[in-house]
Amino acid sequence: MEIITVKTVMVSFQLPSMPESEFYGDKIIMNLAAFLNIDASRVRITKIVRETSSASGRRKRATNKITGVEIEISNPPSNGIYPVL
């Protein structure tokens, strides 16, 4: 087996609560890349944190409001297939 390492940066941040449609908008990846001044092919959303609300005080349930996001910044994944040795 061959192990290949890559340089990756994980960024996690909080957002003001917003509807899912507003978060994704037309160009979320392009906007994040422009904000970070990097090529859009290097940005991938890896986790979306949704707002929770208490339903009758017993259980929390997810709403359609987004309050945080985690992104990965690295070189684009390779399309090559590596043989297992």
Order of alpha helices (4+ residues) and beta strands (2+ residues): beta-alpha-alpha-beta-beta
